[in-house]
Amino acid sequence: MNQIMVAKEFSSIPGGRYKTDGDYSGEEFRENCLLPKFKNLKENEKLLIILDGAYGYPTSFLEEAFGGLTRIFGAEIVLKKLDFKSDEEPSLIDEIKGYIKNAKS
Amino acid sequence: MKKVKNKIWLDRHARNKFRKELKRRYRYDEKYYPIYIEQSKTTKRKKRLQYKLSRNKYDPLIAPENFSLYSNTEETLSFFYDIEKKFKHGDPIYFDMKNIKVLTIDTIMYFLAILKRLKHARIEYGVKGSIPSEKNCKDLLKASGFFKYVNSGYKNKDLSYESDMIQISIGQNANPYSAKNICDFTMSKLNLKRAAIRSLYDVMIELMSNTKQHAYDIRDTIRDWYIFVRYIFEKKSIRFIFLDTGEGIPTTVKRTGFEYIKSIVANVPLIPVGTKHTEYITSALKGELRSSTGELHRGKGLPKIYSFYKNGYIKKLTIISNSGYFAEGIDNDIDNSLNGTIYYWEI
């Protein structure tokens, strides 16, 4: 199954919004991890994002990563193709879905 | 082909050379001054500083007994205002801290920030000082890391996790490594698991990002944040202080048209209108579309921090920014203004 373990494949210490803000930004995650895998998804395939194992997920990181993806592909497609898993902080999933639904260009 | 210099060229060259020489003499040699040439403010200030430093003439400035921006905001800010005024005037100062009975790190951070700003602006200044005679204050000053940033004979204590604090650290970017260190420190002191400090990590990165993106003017070359963390053994809690010396929340938030008119009118003396700075801070915390970028998906950091405060994850959230003072039960502005924003909270 297509999946991204953020803490292992990207970093356990996510940073701010843009690359210019510092290391491990949401923009960097979207461009280097999320976007390549998302683009390679076939018609009925889904991408599972595993959020456990990190120190935390700053609001601006999440908004830029997932909201930014929505600003490219639209909320409907992103919500349809992404699945989330967070045993450590289940409320994070709703938070991310909120950013996807409210993302505006 | 060799250029032939005729008489006209030679005359003109001689005339220009003579003018230049005259100008040089008038400028640097007082006996050739035919008229009084007004010196610039910078030159005057430089000369005054050099004169006073050469004669070891330092103006004493006695720090308030309660030297704390947190608990004695007005007096401490007014003291800093005096320091800056003296520096800008070219007066070397003797910073007398002997009588300090209460000292908090926010004050030291703010003082370091002022010194750095002056240094960066290439404003020369002369400052000497004494350390507090009170043992607690002296120890705190030494342990804070203050002497890392100033020339002194004192040595810093080592930063280690056995210590009860993380010394003042300075940064410009959203630094995940610093945030991680602070979270590790919190986990070890309060015996928490990683899941319990996720929100703290969020707060740290949001404050750093806000500083990078919104706090400073676009032309400002200094974009520093300062952070200090201390474990309070008696209360089994950890206190965090975060400072930036940017424009301040009330200055950088997006204002409504009505507020903008009110702020213009408020500058006219004797007309007591205008939105209070504390109201701007509260409004930014509540997420009332205050992002300076005006973009709908931005400006979510402060509301998130406020939600952590509201649900009890962080306690005693206090924010001082410009004349705004946000704390529980306080919604009045202070008389003096802080250049930047200080956040205090406890876990």
Interface residues (C-beta under 8 A of the other chain):
Chain A: S11 I13 P14 G15 G16 R17 Y18 T20 D21 G22 D23 Y24 S25 A54 Y55 G56 Y57 P58 T59 S60 F61 E63 G67 E88 E89 Y99 N102 A103 K104
Chain B: N173 A174 N175 P176 Y177 A179 K180 C183 R194 A195 I197 R198 S199 L200 Y201 D202 I205 E206 M208 S209 K212 Q213 L296 H297 K300 G301 K304
